[in-house]
């Protein structure tokens, strides 16, 4: 039986060897990320994407000017995408699926260029089975696109350092500009690139770990070629400063609104990072351990992937101790480089053994894979059932009904969740200026709720959290007005929120 298993594994490896190195990781990533793509409801961040994607370019410009400049280019991309493919849950998440699929294929090619074919193949396969790849490959947010562009830019950097030409550097420049526009924090990767470029300039690509001596022809004037290499890199990153620089400056002024929920980074946040980006503590720990073995095996060839992991992490952590910036998912783009190191370690053992490690990582991540397809909220034990609340309202809605949300200005986006799932919700009676006209993510509410509620006989109240007495959970003047004018007729508790039907008091 053991010999039969070894023979089967050997035959599977022979089949893999005949395929292009990028194809198996790409197909595996595509298959896994497509599985259960629409199972989990859109969560709060994805609702913001939906709201933005359905605005005109002019409205998106206003949104970028008030609160969300950093994500503005991604929203514009999604605006064009939804215009063609619609805004269903599957359609909204499809760009992330495609991006992660391409990232896996590019990672395999990068591994083959930097190390060898086996390393690239195992790196791509390992990346495909990580729960984090599925989590961010099934989310209508920019992280999957940033991951793809980070790998693409690094691959183009290696190509340009090996065979410098203006065309190759132009391709690299385009990739890093796109990376910066999609995810500003991913530009920390350029610091790792700079280290490799400087070493390649000083000692040559072979010493920098991005080529072997046979990969680069000896130039007639080595000093001139060395100068051209570093200057071409500097020229290539100029467009990033010109295009992403103003975006960065604007985003910095919006930080107090955009990241008011983030705390300063602490040392123990670093230890939680592998589990955060891999979306599984055990799989994240396994990845770090195998990647460390790969770094030890590669020697100087580990410079680029190790730098691509550590430099962005350390830069963001250092900044996060001073300014609230530390959010683990912002660093998802470093995961492929950790997988590249792990792939190099797996390439050192027999193919069946390496495939066993990949399968083991997949099996260890199965509970998290299953959980993330139920909800994208964190913790996953606290889902928010926007769809269930919308069904309650849709089933009982009558002409003339109104709806009230509490709290309004919350990152839960209660109003967006109900509007997305219901399509034609009751009149939002307290709104004086919607979020689109405000150029914001939240609408403005009536300063005198009692006046705005006058003449309404039935109100659907949607409250964050589970409440036996939802009217008592509404604070301020809004709560006072509702309690004075309405009584609770029925309450429907749903995960993460409560829906109540209020009817006007008989004495009014």
N, C-alpha and C positions, 0 to 999 in steps of 0.2 A: 504493500500500500504506500509506504514511504517513497519507494522508487517511482511509483506511478505518479505521485504528487510532484516529485522533483521533475519528472519527465514532462508533466503538464505545464509546470511553471516555466521550464526551459523552452517549451514550444511557444508559450505565450510571449516570452521575451523575444524569441526569434521573429514573431509576427510584429512586435513593437519596433524592432530594429529596422524592419523594411519600410516603415512609414516615415514620412517627414517628421522631424523631431517635434514640431509644434502641434501636429495634428492630434495625437492622443490626449495631451493635457487640455487642448481647446475643446475637443468633443466631450471629455469628461466634465469639464467645468460647465459647458452648455447644458448637458444632461442634468447635472445636479442643481444648477440654479433655476432651470425651468421647472423642476419638480416642486409643486406646491407654490408656484409663483404668486398666485392670487389668493392664497389661503388666508394669510394674515391681513387684517384690515390696514388701510393706510394709517400710519400713526401721525402724531402731531407735526413732526418735521415734514412729512410727505404731504400733509394737508396744506402746509405753507407753500410747498412746491406747486400743488394743484391750483391754489389761489393765484399765485404769481403767473403760472403758465397760461392762465386764461385771461390775462390782461394784455392790452395793446402795448406795443413797444414804448409809446409815450408814457403810459401808466407805469410800465416797468422802470423807466428812467426816473420817475418820481419816487417810486419805491426805493430804488438804489440811492436816491438823494436823502432819504429820511432814516432808513434803518438797515437795509440789506445790500449795501454796495458790494460786499465780498462775494455774495452769491448771485449778483446781477447777471453776469455772463451766462451762468448755468441756467438761470430762469429764462433768458432770451432763447437759448438753445431749446429748452423744453417748450417754449411758446411755439416755435416752429415745428417741433416734433408732434405736439398734440393737435396742431392744425391739420396735420396729415393723418395721424393714427388715432386720434381721439384721446379721451382722458379716463378710460377705464383703469382699474388697478393694474391690470396686466400691461396695458399700453404705457402707463406712467413708469413702470419699472423695467420695461424692455431695454431702454438704453443702458441701464446698469448691467443687465444680463450680458448684453453684447460687449460692453467694456471689460467685464471680468473675463469673458471668454477670450477676447483678444489679448488681455494681459497675461493669461496663462500661456498662450501660444508664444508671445513675445518673450516671456520669461524663459521658456525652454530654449529659444534661439539664443538669448543672452547667455544662458548657462553653457550652451554648446560653444559659443564664441570665446568665453572667458576661460572655461575649464575643458570640458569635453562633452560629447553627445549624451553619455549616460547621466552626467550631472544635470544637464539641462532637462532631460526627460523626467528624471525623478523629482527635480525641483518643481516642474510644472504639474506633475501628478499630485505631489504633496499639497501644493497650493490649491488644487482643485477640490480636495476633500476637506479643507479647513472649514469649520462652521462660519468663521468670519467672512470667507469668500462668498458663501451663500447669503449671509446676513446683509452685506453691503452690495452684493450682486442682485439682491431682491429689494432694493430701496431706491425710491425716487429722490435721490440726493446725489451730490457730485463726487462722493468718495470713490466709487468704482471707476469713474472717468479719470480721476486724479491718479489712481493706481495704475491704470493703463498708460497714461501719459508719462508717469514717472519711469516705468520700465522702458517705454519707447525712447524717451530722452536719453536714458542711460545707455541703451543699445546703440543709439546714433552717436553718442559720445565715444564709445569704444571704436566704432567704425571710423569716425573722423580722426581719432588719435592714431589709429593704425595706418590709414591711408589719407592723409590730410588733403582736402580740396575745398574750394569755396562752396561747391554744391553740397558736400556732406555737412559742412558747418552750417549752411543755410537750413538744411533739414533739422539739424539739432536746434538751431535758433527757433524755428517754428514750433517744435515740440515743447521747448521750455516756456515760450510765450503762452501757448495753449494751457500748459500746466499751471502757470501763474494766474491766468484768467479764471480757470476752473476752481482752483483751490490755492489761495495765497500762502497758506502755511506750508504747502508742499514745496515752495521755493527754497525752504531750508535744505532741500536736496542739493541745491547748487553749491552749498558750502562743501559737501562731500565731493562733488564733481571738481571743484576748484583745487582741492588737495591732490586729486589724481592728476589733474592737468599740470599743476606745478611740478609734481614729481616726474611726470612724463617729459616736461620741458627741461628739467634739470638733469635727469638720469636716462631718459628714454622710455618709450612705452613698455618695454620688457621689464625694466626695473619697477615701473608703476603697476605691474601686474595685469596690464590690459593687452599684452601681446607677447609672443615669443620672438627671439631675435630673427627667426626665419620669416616672421609675418611682415616685417618692415624692411624694405630695401634701404640700403645705406645711401643717403643723399650725397651728392657731390660736395655740398657745403653744409656739413652737419650743424654748425652754429647758426647759419641762416635758417635752416629748416626748423631748428629748435625755437628760434625767435618767432617764426611764422606760426608755429603751433600755438604758443601761448597768446599771441596777439589775435589770432583768429578766434580763439575761445572768448577773449574779452570783447571782440566785435560782436560775436554771436549772442552775448548776454545783454548787449546794449538795448535791443528792442524790448527785453523784459522790463528793464528799468523805465523805458519810455511809456510802455503800455500798462504794465501792472503797477508801476510806482504810484500814479495818481489814485488808482483803486485802493492801494494800501493806505495811502494818506486819508482818503475818505472813510475807509473802514475803521481806521483808528479813532476817528471822531465819533463813530457809532457804537463803540465797544460797550459803553455803559448801558445801552439799551439791548444790544444783541447778546451780550454775555453776562447779564446781571444775575444769572443763576449759577455761574461758575465761581469756585473758590480758588484761593491761591494754592499752588502745588506744594505737596509735602513729600518727604523722602519715601514714605511707604507707597506713594502713587506709582513710583517706578516699578516696584515689585508686582503691582497689580496690572501693569501695562500688557504683558504677554497674554494674559487671560482676557483683557479687554479687547485687544485687536483681533485675537483669534476667536473671541466669543466662547471660549471654553478654557477654564483654568488648567485642566489636565492636558489638553491638546497644546495650549500655549506653552506650558512647561516642557512638554516633549519637544516642541519645535525649538525652543531655546537650547535645550540640551544637545540635540542633534546638530543644530547650527554651530554651536561652540566646537564640536568635534570637526565639522567641516572647515571652520576657520583655521584650526590647528593644522589640518591636513594641507590646506592650500598655501600657507605661508604668505609670500608677498602677493600672490594672486587674490588673496582675501581682502586686499586694501579697499577696492571699490565696493564690494557688497557689505563689508563690515562698516565702512564709512557711511554708506547709504542707509544703514540701520541706525548706527549710534549717533552720528552727527545731528540729524533732525530731531531725534529723541532728546539729546542733551540740550540742544538749542531751545527747543520748546519748553523743556523742563526749567531751564535757567530763566527764561522769560516768564514762565508761569509762576515762579516764586515771587516775582515782583508785580506782575499784572495778571489778572485772572484770564488765563488762556488754556490751561491744561485740560484737554478733553481727549480721552484715548482714541476716539474714532477719527480725530483729526490726523492721526498717524498711521492710518490703515495702509497708506501708500508705501510704508517701509516693509510690510510683510513679505512681498515677493523676494526681497533681497535676503531676508532671513531664510526663506525657502531655498534660495540659490545655494546658500552655505550648507543647509541641511542636505540638499541634493548632492553636493560634493562629498559629503560624508557617506551617503548611501551608495554613491558610485564606487566607493572603496571596497564594498562587500559584494558577494555574489548576487546576481540579479534576483533570484527567488527571495533571498533574505531582505533585500531592499524593498521589494514589492510587499513583503509581509509588514514592514514598518509603515508603509503608506496605507495599507489596509487597516493596520492597527490604529493609526491616527483617525481614519474614517470611522471605525467602530467606536472609539472613545468619544468621538464628537457626535455620535448619533442622538443622544438625549438632547443636546443643545440644538442640533439640526431640527429635531421634531418640535422643540419648544419655540424656536424662532419662526416656524411656520404657523404657529398659533397666534402669536402676537409679536410685534416689534418693540413694545414698551419694555422699559426696564425699571424695576425687576419684572421678569416675565410672569410672576405670580400676581401682578397688578395690571391686567389689561383694561383698556377703556373701550367699551362696546358702543361706538358711535352708531353702527349699523342697527343694533338692537333698539337703541333709543329712537332712531329715525323710523323704524317699523312701527313702534308704538304710536308715534305721532301720526304717521301716514294712515294707519288703520282707523284712528279715531278722529281725524281732522274734519272740520266742517267749514263751510264758507264763513268768512268773518273772523275766524280764530286768529289769535296772536301768539307769539312766542317770546319768551324772555330767558336770557342766559345769565348764570351767575357762577363764577365771576366772568365778566366780559373780557377784561384785559388779562388773560391768562395764556400761558404757553400750551395749554390743553386745546385751545382753539375749538371750544364747544360749538360755536356757530358754524365754523367751516365744516366740522364733522357732520353735523346734521344736514347742512346744505348739500354736501357732496352726496350723501346717501339718499336724501329725500328728493332732491332735484327741484321741487316746487314747495318749499316749506311755508308755514304760516307767516303772516306779516311780522317782521321784526319790529315790534311796536315802539321800542325805545330808541331806535337808531335815528340819529339826526343827520349823519354823514357816514356813508359806508367806507370800508377800508380802501376801496379802489380810488374813490375821489380824494380821500385823505392822503393817498400815497403811503399807506401804512399796512400793517398786518391786522390791525384791529379797527373796528368802527368806533365812531364817537356816539355817546349815549346822551339822551335827554337830561338836562340838568335838573328838571323838575318832573320826576317820574309820575307823580300823581296826576298831573295835567295830561301827560302823554298817554296814560292808561285810561283816562276818562272815556266812556262810551264803549269800552270793550267788555264783552260779557264772558268770554272764555279765553284763558291764557294757558299755553303749554309752558311750564317752567322746567328748564333743564339746569340741574345743579351738579357741580363736580363732587364726586364722592358719594357714599351711600348714606342716606339720611331717612330716618323714619318720619321726621317732620321737616320736609324740605323748605317750607316757608320760613322756619326759624333759622335756617342756614344762610339766608340772604341778608347781607349786612347793609347798613346805611339807609339813605333815603329811599333807595329802590325797595329794600325789604319792608320799610315802614309803609310805603304806598301799597305794596302787594298785600300786606297783612290787613291794612285798613279797608281795602276794596274787595278782596277775594277770600274765598274759603277753599280748602283742599277737597276735591271730589274723589280723586283716586291717585294712588302712587304706584309707580312701577320701578322697582330697583333694578338696575342693570350694572354689570361689572364696571366699576370706575366712575359711575354717575347715576343720577336719579332723575326720573321724569315724573312730573306731577301735572294733573289737569286741575286748573283753578277755575272756579266759576264765581261770578259776581255775587256779592252778598244780597240777600233778598231785600234788606232795608235800604238799598241804594238805588 
